[in-house]
Amino acid sequence: MNPIFVAAVVAILVGLLGGSLTDTGIWYQSLIKPWWQPPDWLFGPAWTVIFALAAMAAAYAWRGARTRAQREWVIGLFAANGFFNVMWSMLFFTVQRPDWALIEVPLLWLSVLIGIVVFWRGARTASYYLIPYLVWVTFATYLNWTVVRLNAPFS
């Protein structure tokens, strides 16, 4: 099966699942947010670009893998990243615990960084495609931290 097609389908499914857990209703609107937070409408397009780049990274990493073990690493890294991405959305929006999401987000950040490091030698293009994702998650982590600082405690 074509790795680009598989990566695109998986990226779309992860995005849809994470999006379905993202409720920007009354609870979210009542949170105090920093003045520098981007407008809500920007998050959808930003994540769409991030997931498209991640899908391309997965395809390049898959093609750069020379052995079955390396391909399993590619699958494992992207599966872990998808899990942590969805888990963050669930903790922040569904469970309404930005403080718990802040504890979890380093795992999401590390899952992107590990991909960049692991793919650097055999699939450098995959690493390049993941850099915007790492930058975005770094920004989102700071935003998450600020929201927690402005609104804690949560219960």
C-alpha positions in Angstrom: 0.0 0.0 0.0 1.2 3.5 -0.8 2.8 5.0 2.3 1.7 8.5 1.4 -2.0 7.4 1.3 -1.7 5.5 4.6 0.0 8.4 6.3 -2.6 10.8 5.0 -5.5 8.6 6.2 -4.0 8.2 9.6 -3.2 11.9 9.9 -6.8 12.7 9.0 -8.2 10.1 11.5 -6.0 11.5 14.3 -7.0 15.0 13.4 -10.7 14.1 13.4 -10.5 12.2 16.7 -8.6 15.1 18.4 -11.0 17.6 16.8 -14.0 15.6 18.1 -12.6 15.9 21.6 -12.1 19.7 21.3 -15.1 21.5 22.8 -14.7 25.2 22.6 -18.1 25.9 24.2 -19.0 27.6 27.5 -16.3 26.1 29.7 -13.5 27.0 27.2 -14.9 30.4 26.5 -15.0 31.1 30.3 -11.2 30.5 30.7 -9.0 33.6 31.0 -6.6 33.5 28.1 -3.5 35.5 27.4 -3.8 38.6 25.1 -1.3 37.0 22.7 -3.3 33.8 22.1 -4.1 33.4 18.4 -7.7 33.7 17.4 -9.7 30.4 17.8 -10.3 30.2 14.0 -6.5 29.9 13.4 -6.1 26.6 15.3 -8.0 24.4 12.8 -5.8 25.6 9.8 -2.7 25.4 11.9 -3.3 21.8 12.9 -4.3 20.9 9.3 -0.9 22.1 8.1 0.9 20.4 11.0 -0.9 17.1 10.3 -0.2 17.4 6.5 3.5 17.9 7.2 3.5 15.0 9.7 1.9 12.8 7.1 4.7 13.7 4.7 7.3 13.1 7.4 5.8 9.7 8.0 6.0 8.8 4.2 9.6 10.0 3.9 10.6 8.1 7.1 8.9 5.0 5.8 10.7 5.2 2.5 14.0 5.9 4.3 13.6 2.8 6.5 15.9 0.1 5.2 14.7 -2.8 7.5 11.6 -4.1 9.0 12.8 -3.0 12.4 13.2 0.6 11.1 9.7 0.6 9.6 8.4 -0.6 13.0 10.1 2.3 14.6 8.4 4.7 12.2 5.0 3.2 12.9 5.7 3.2 16.7 6.9 6.8 16.8 3.9 8.1 14.8 1.5 5.9 16.7 2.8 7.3 20.0 2.6 10.8 18.7 -1.0 10.4 17.6 -1.9 8.9 21.0 -0.3 11.8 22.9 -1.9 14.3 20.6 -5.4 12.9 21.1 -4.7 12.5 24.9 -3.8 16.1 25.2 -7.1 17.2 23.5 -9.0 14.8 25.8 -7.4 16.1 29.0 -7.6 19.8 28.1 -11.1 19.9 26.5 -13.1 16.8 27.4 -11.9 16.3 30.9 -11.5 20.1 31.3 -8.2 19.8 33.1 -5.6 22.0 31.5 -3.3 21.3 34.4 -3.3 17.6 33.6 -2.8 18.4 29.9 0.2 20.4 30.9 1.7 17.4 32.7 1.0 15.3 29.5 2.2 17.7 26.9 6.0 17.0 27.4 5.3 13.5 26.1 3.7 14.9 23.0 6.7 17.3 22.6 9.2 14.5 23.1 7.4 12.3 20.6 8.0 14.9 17.9 11.6 15.6 19.0 12.4 11.9 19.0 11.0 11.6 15.5 13.3 14.5 14.3 16.3 12.9 15.9 15.7 9.3 14.8 14.9 10.3 11.2 17.8 12.7 10.9 20.3 10.2 9.5 18.2 8.1 7.2 15.3 10.4 6.3 16.4 14.0 6.9 13.5 15.3 4.9 11.2 13.7 7.4 13.0 15.5 10.2 12.6 18.9 8.4 8.9 18.3 8.0 8.5 17.7 11.7 10.3 21.0 12.8 7.1 23.1 12.4 5.2 20.6 14.5 7.8 20.9 17.3 7.7 24.7 17.1 3.9 24.6 17.3 3.8 22.2 20.2 6.4 24.3 22.0 4.2 27.4 21.5 1.1 25.4 22.6 2.9 24.2 25.7 3.6 27.8 26.7 0.0 28.7 26.0 -1.2 25.7 28.0 1.1 26.8 30.9 -0.2 30.4 30.7 -3.9 29.2 30.8 -3.2 27.0 33.8 -1.4 29.9 35.6 -4.3 32.3 34.8 -7.1 29.9 35.8 -5.9 27.4 38.4 -7.0 25.6 40.5 -9.0 23.2 38.4 -11.3 20.5 39.9 
